[in-house]
Amino acid sequence: MNTHTIHTDTPAIPADDYDTTTFYAAPDTIATVTHTTAPDAVPLPSPSASTADVLAAVREAGRRAVPAPFAETALVARPLLRRAGLPVPDGPLSYAIAPELTIRYAHPAASAVGSAGCSGENDTLLVSGILRRVPWARTATAVIVLATAPSGPVLFTLAPDRAVLTPGGNLAGEPRDDLHLTALEIPASQVRRIPRHLLDEAGHRAALARAALIAGAAERCTELTVAHTAARTQFGRPLSRFQAVKQEQARLIEETALVGAAVQAAAAPLDTGSPAAAFAVAAAKTQASASAAEIARIAHQLHGAIGITQLSPLHLATTRLWSWRDEDGDENSWAVRLARSVTATTLWPALTATP
């Protein structure tokens, strides 16, 4: 296992301090911060690893608050590149699903139908628009962009230094950057036309990546809270001996188990390309995002004021829970998709079937 340890004086790392040279010692190495996580790195899974294995690694990265685009690289970008038939760059990768981009062909084909640029002599593209809140864009070797060209859905790779980058971050301080593109030419060698279902799969992978990260952070909240209530005493006995604390702690464990089970259940359908993948991913992200707020509430309530300080490792988990809850679709948006899939496949046929 390749390990790259970074020593920090404080457990919190500002978003502006993230960069590829600092956090990657080798292409297949994920960094770890000694003051915030376990002292060994989380290795990137091999290309032949199953989705279940990748999800387990992503959950571990979420539990340790790994300061790198681990989920984006392992669960989203690399599999999509392989599915599209594009080479997989070394180093950290990110992604952007951006149907709002303006795309035309750089070398228009002669045609009497349609405007110039609606078809091309080859797949070289001219791309304009903004890729908003791209995870870890400033650290990425490449950003995998999924968009809609005049010919249909396309996937292409983009080096972040070719765009104008506006830095940003989420509540946890993780980079979420805007990339501004103005008639940027993307060579045909970096472009692939893709079927619609691969565009849908990209959304599913992104949502499941966040759900797996939430599952890992939830496990960390549970570990820290159980340890704190066992060690902290009040009125001469540990907090964990009080009935009210026991009840809240049981609820915390229950919510964490629900998220973990939902994420695990989505692995097999996504791995096999089953039609059930959309339902399983929607259920996983709905459960993960819905549970995130309750898990954070209970953990902070049982920790007391110390849990919100920069010196407490709890805030590394809960700020990520609050951030990841809304990213790649919150519980409301995925609950709507979940309900639509259920009513379309089971409820409506059951109501309208002839006895």
C-alpha positions as CSV (number, residue, x, y, z in Angstrom):
1,M,0.0,0.0,0.0
2,N,1.3,3.4,-0.9
3,T,1.1,5.9,2.0
4,H,1.6,9.6,2.1
5,T,1.3,11.2,5.5
6,I,0.8,14.9,6.0
7,H,1.5,16.5,9.3
8,T,-0.7,19.5,10.2
9,D,-0.8,21.7,13.2
10,T,-4.6,21.9,13.2
11,P,-7.2,19.3,12.3
12,A,-9.0,21.7,9.9
13,I,-7.5,22.2,6.4
14,P,-8.8,25.3,4.5
15,A,-10.0,24.6,1.0
16,D,-7.2,26.8,-0.5
17,D,-4.6,24.6,1.0
18,Y,-5.6,21.6,-1.1
19,D,-3.4,20.9,-4.1
20,T,-2.3,17.9,-6.2
21,T,1.4,18.0,-5.2
22,T,0.7,18.2,-1.5
23,F,-2.0,15.5,-1.4
24,Y,-0.6,13.0,-3.9
25,A,2.8,11.4,-3.6
26,A,2.0,8.9,-6.4
27,P,-0.9,8.3,-8.8
28,D,-2.4,5.5,-6.7
29,T,-1.8,7.1,-3.2
30,I,-4.4,8.8,-1.1
31,A,-3.1,11.1,1.6
32,T,-4.0,11.0,5.2
33,V,-3.8,13.7,7.8
34,T,-2.3,12.5,11.1
35,H,-4.3,14.8,13.4
36,T,-7.7,13.9,11.9
37,T,-7.6,10.3,10.6
38,A,-6.0,6.9,11.1
39,P,-2.3,6.8,10.4
40,D,-2.5,4.8,7.2
41,A,-3.9,5.8,3.8
42,V,-6.9,4.3,2.0
43,P,-5.6,2.7,-1.2
44,L,-7.5,3.2,-4.5
45,P,-9.2,0.0,-5.5
46,S,-7.9,-1.9,-8.5
47,P,-9.7,-1.5,-11.9
48,S,-11.0,-5.0,-11.5
49,A,-12.6,-4.4,-8.1
50,S,-16.3,-4.9,-7.8
51,T,-18.7,-2.0,-7.0
52,A,-19.1,-3.5,-3.5
53,D,-15.4,-3.4,-2.9
54,V,-15.2,0.2,-4.2
55,L,-18.1,1.2,-2.0
56,A,-16.4,-0.3,1.1
57,A,-13.2,1.8,0.3
58,V,-15.3,4.9,-0.2
59,R,-17.1,4.4,3.1
60,E,-13.7,4.1,4.8
61,A,-12.6,7.3,3.1
62,G,-15.7,9.0,4.5
63,R,-15.1,7.6,7.9
64,R,-11.5,9.0,8.0
65,A,-12.4,12.3,6.3
66,V,-9.7,11.6,3.7
67,P,-8.8,15.0,2.2
68,A,-8.8,13.9,-1.4
69,P,-11.2,13.2,-4.3
70,F,-11.3,9.5,-3.4
71,A,-15.0,8.8,-4.2
72,E,-14.9,10.9,-7.3
73,T,-11.9,9.1,-8.7
74,A,-12.7,5.5,-7.7
75,L,-16.5,5.3,-8.1
76,V,-17.4,7.9,-10.7
77,A,-14.6,9.0,-13.0
78,R,-12.6,5.9,-13.6
79,P,-15.5,3.5,-14.3
80,L,-17.1,6.0,-16.6
81,L,-13.9,6.5,-18.6
82,R,-13.5,2.8,-19.0
83,R,-17.1,2.4,-20.1
84,A,-16.7,5.1,-22.6
85,G,-13.5,3.7,-24.0
86,L,-11.3,6.6,-23.0
87,P,-7.9,6.3,-21.4
88,V,-7.8,6.7,-17.6
89,P,-5.4,9.5,-16.5
90,D,-3.1,9.0,-13.5
91,G,-3.8,10.9,-10.4
92,P,-6.9,12.4,-8.8
93,L,-10.0,12.8,-11.0
94,S,-13.3,14.7,-10.7
95,Y,-16.5,14.9,-12.7
96,A,-19.2,17.3,-13.8
97,I,-22.7,16.5,-15.2
98,A,-23.5,19.6,-17.2
99,P,-26.4,19.4,-19.7
100,E,-26.5,23.2,-19.7
101,L,-23.2,23.6,-21.6
102,T,-23.3,25.2,-25.0
103,I,-21.6,22.7,-27.4
104,R,-21.0,22.8,-31.1
105,Y,-18.6,21.0,-33.5
106,A,-15.3,22.8,-34.1
107,H,-15.1,21.6,-37.7
108,P,-18.7,21.9,-39.1
109,A,-19.7,19.4,-41.8
110,A,-21.2,20.7,-45.0
111,S,-25.0,20.3,-44.6
112,A,-28.1,22.0,-46.0
113,V,-29.9,21.2,-42.8
114,G,-29.4,22.9,-39.4
115,S,-27.1,25.7,-38.3
116,A,-23.3,25.7,-38.6
117,G,-21.7,23.4,-36.0
118,C,-24.7,21.1,-35.5
119,S,-22.7,18.3,-37.2
120,G,-19.0,17.9,-37.6
121,E,-16.4,16.3,-39.8
122,N,-15.1,14.8,-36.6
123,D,-15.9,14.9,-32.9
124,T,-13.7,17.9,-32.0
125,L,-16.0,20.2,-29.8
126,L,-16.2,23.9,-29.0
127,V,-17.6,24.2,-25.4
128,S,-18.8,27.3,-23.6
129,G,-20.5,27.6,-20.2
130,I,-19.8,27.2,-16.5
131,L,-19.1,23.9,-14.7
132,R,-20.4,24.8,-11.3
133,R,-19.1,23.5,-7.9
134,V,-16.9,20.8,-9.4
135,P,-15.6,18.6,-6.5
136,W,-11.9,19.0,-6.1
137,A,-11.4,20.7,-9.5
138,R,-8.2,22.6,-8.4
139,T,-6.5,19.3,-7.4
140,A,-7.7,17.1,-10.3
141,T,-5.5,15.8,-13.1
142,A,-8.7,15.8,-15.2
143,V,-12.4,16.5,-14.9
144,I,-14.7,14.1,-16.6
145,V,-17.5,16.1,-18.2
146,L,-20.9,14.6,-19.3
147,A,-22.9,16.9,-21.4
148,T,-25.2,17.0,-24.5
149,A,-23.8,17.8,-27.9
150,P,-25.9,18.4,-31.1
151,S,-25.5,14.7,-31.8
152,G,-26.6,13.6,-28.3
153,P,-24.9,12.8,-25.0
154,V,-21.1,13.0,-24.9
155,L,-18.3,12.4,-22.4
156,F,-15.0,14.3,-22.6
157,T,-12.0,14.9,-20.4
158,L,-10.9,18.4,-19.4
159,A,-7.7,19.5,-17.8
160,P,-8.7,22.1,-15.2
161,D,-5.9,24.4,-16.1
162,R,-7.5,25.0,-19.5
163,A,-10.5,26.7,-17.8
164,V,-10.8,29.8,-15.7
165,L,-11.2,28.5,-12.2
166,T,-13.2,30.3,-9.5
167,P,-12.4,28.7,-6.1
168,G,-15.1,27.7,-3.8
169,G,-15.8,25.2,-1.0
170,N,-18.5,23.4,1.0
171,L,-19.2,23.7,4.7
172,A,-16.5,21.1,5.4
173,G,-13.9,23.2,3.5
174,E,-13.6,20.7,0.6
175,P,-13.0,22.4,-2.7
176,R,-16.0,23.0,-4.9
177,D,-14.8,25.1,-7.8
178,D,-16.4,26.7,-10.8
179,L,-14.8,26.2,-14.2
180,H,-15.5,28.8,-16.8
181,L,-15.2,27.7,-20.5
182,T,-15.3,30.1,-23.4
183,A,-15.3,28.4,-26.9
184,L,-12.8,25.9,-25.5
185,E,-11.7,23.3,-28.1
186,I,-11.8,19.7,-26.9
187,P,-9.9,17.4,-29.3
188,A,-11.8,14.5,-30.8
189,S,-9.4,12.1,-29.1
190,Q,-10.8,13.2,-25.7
191,V,-14.4,13.0,-26.8
192,R,-16.8,10.0,-26.9
193,R,-20.4,9.8,-27.9
194,I,-22.2,7.8,-25.2
195,P,-25.7,6.2,-24.9
196,R,-28.3,7.9,-22.8
197,H,-28.1,5.1,-20.2
198,L,-24.5,5.9,-19.5
199,L,-25.4,9.6,-18.7
200,D,-28.0,8.2,-16.3
201,E,-25.4,5.9,-14.8
202,A,-23.1,8.9,-14.1
203,G,-25.8,10.5,-12.0
204,H,-26.4,7.3,-10.1
205,R,-22.7,6.8,-9.5
206,A,-22.3,10.4,-8.2
207,A,-25.3,10.0,-5.9
208,L,-24.1,6.7,-4.6
209,A,-20.6,8.0,-4.0
210,R,-22.1,10.7,-1.7
211,A,-24.3,8.2,0.0
212,A,-21.3,5.9,0.7
213,L,-19.3,8.9,2.1
214,I,-22.2,9.8,4.3
215,A,-22.3,6.2,5.5
216,G,-18.6,6.4,6.5
217,A,-19.0,9.7,8.2
218,A,-22.0,8.4,10.1
219,E,-19.9,5.5,11.4
220,R,-17.3,7.9,12.6
221,C,-20.0,10.0,14.4
222,T,-21.2,6.8,16.1
223,E,-17.7,5.7,17.1
224,L,-16.9,9.1,18.6
225,T,-20.2,9.4,20.4
226,V,-20.1,6.0,22.0
227,A,-16.5,6.6,23.2
228,H,-17.4,10.1,24.5
229,T,-20.5,9.0,26.5
230,A,-18.6,6.0,28.0
231,A,-15.7,8.2,29.1
232,R,-17.6,11.3,30.2
233,T,-19.1,11.2,33.7
234,Q,-21.9,13.1,35.3
235,F,-23.2,12.8,38.9
236,G,-20.6,10.1,39.4
237,R,-21.4,7.8,36.6
238,P,-20.8,7.6,32.8
239,L,-23.2,9.4,30.5
240,S,-23.9,6.1,28.7
241,R,-25.6,4.8,31.9
242,F,-28.4,7.4,31.7
243,Q,-31.6,6.2,30.1
244,A,-32.1,9.3,27.9
245,V,-28.6,9.0,26.6
246,K,-29.1,5.3,25.9
247,Q,-32.2,6.0,23.9
248,E,-30.5,8.7,21.8
249,Q,-27.5,6.5,21.3
250,A,-29.6,3.6,20.1
251,R,-31.3,6.0,17.6
252,L,-27.9,7.1,16.4
253,I,-26.8,3.5,15.8
254,E,-30.1,2.7,14.1
255,E,-29.8,5.6,11.6
256,T,-26.2,4.7,10.8
257,A,-27.1,1.1,10.2
258,L,-30.0,2.2,7.9
259,V,-27.6,4.2,5.8
260,G,-25.0,1.5,5.6
261,A,-27.6,-1.1,4.6
262,A,-29.1,1.1,1.9
263,V,-25.7,1.8,0.4
264,Q,-24.7,-1.9,0.5
265,A,-27.9,-2.9,-1.2
266,A,-27.2,-0.6,-4.2
267,A,-23.8,-2.2,-5.0
268,A,-25.0,-5.4,-6.8
269,P,-27.6,-3.7,-9.1
270,L,-25.1,-1.0,-10.2
271,D,-22.3,-3.6,-10.7
272,T,-24.5,-5.7,-13.0
273,G,-26.2,-2.8,-14.8
274,S,-29.6,-4.1,-13.6
275,P,-32.7,-1.9,-14.2
276,A,-33.1,-2.0,-10.5
277,A,-30.0,0.2,-10.1
278,A,-32.0,3.4,-10.4
279,F,-34.4,2.3,-7.6
280,A,-31.6,1.1,-5.3
281,V,-29.5,4.2,-5.8
282,A,-32.5,6.5,-5.2
283,A,-33.3,4.6,-2.0
284,A,-29.7,4.8,-0.8
285,K,-29.3,8.6,-1.4
286,T,-32.7,9.3,0.0
287,Q,-31.9,7.4,3.2
288,A,-28.4,8.8,3.5
289,S,-29.4,12.4,3.1
290,A,-32.5,12.1,5.3
291,S,-30.4,10.4,8.1
292,A,-27.5,12.9,7.9
293,A,-29.3,15.6,9.8
294,E,-30.5,13.3,12.5
295,I,-27.1,11.6,13.0
296,A,-25.4,15.0,13.3
297,R,-28.0,16.3,15.7
298,I,-27.7,13.3,18.1
299,A,-23.9,13.2,17.9
300,H,-23.7,16.9,18.8
301,Q,-26.3,16.7,21.5
302,L,-24.5,13.9,23.2
303,H,-21.1,15.6,22.9
304,G,-22.3,18.9,24.2
305,A,-20.5,22.1,23.3
306,I,-17.1,20.5,22.9
307,G,-18.4,18.8,19.7
308,I,-18.6,22.0,17.7
309,T,-15.0,23.1,18.4
310,Q,-12.2,23.0,15.9
311,L,-10.2,20.8,18.3
312,S,-12.9,18.1,18.3
313,P,-12.8,15.4,15.5
314,L,-16.6,15.3,15.5
315,H,-16.9,18.4,13.4
316,L,-14.8,16.8,10.6
317,A,-17.6,14.2,10.3
318,T,-20.7,16.4,10.9
319,T,-19.7,19.2,8.6
320,R,-19.2,16.7,5.8
321,L,-22.6,15.1,6.6
322,W,-24.3,18.5,6.2
323,S,-22.4,19.2,3.0
324,W,-22.8,15.8,1.3
325,R,-26.5,15.6,2.3
326,D,-27.3,18.2,-0.4
327,E,-24.6,17.4,-3.0
328,D,-25.7,15.3,-6.1
329,G,-29.3,15.7,-5.0
330,D,-30.8,16.0,-1.6
331,E,-33.3,13.6,0.0
332,N,-36.3,15.5,-1.5
333,S,-35.1,15.3,-5.1
334,W,-34.2,11.6,-4.8
335,A,-37.4,10.8,-2.9
336,V,-39.4,12.1,-5.9
337,R,-37.4,9.9,-8.3
338,L,-37.9,6.9,-5.9
339,A,-41.6,7.5,-5.8
340,R,-41.9,7.9,-9.5
341,S,-40.1,4.6,-10.2
342,V,-42.3,2.8,-7.7
343,T,-45.5,4.2,-9.0
344,A,-44.4,3.5,-12.6
345,T,-43.4,-0.1,-12.1
346,T,-45.7,-1.5,-9.3
347,L,-48.4,0.8,-7.9
348,W,-50.1,2.0,-11.0
349,P,-50.2,-1.4,-12.8
350,A,-51.6,-2.9,-9.5
351,L,-54.3,-0.2,-9.4
352,T,-55.3,-0.5,-13.0
353,A,-55.0,-4.3,-13.5
354,T,-58.1,-6.2,-14.2
355,P,-59.1,-8.6,-11.4
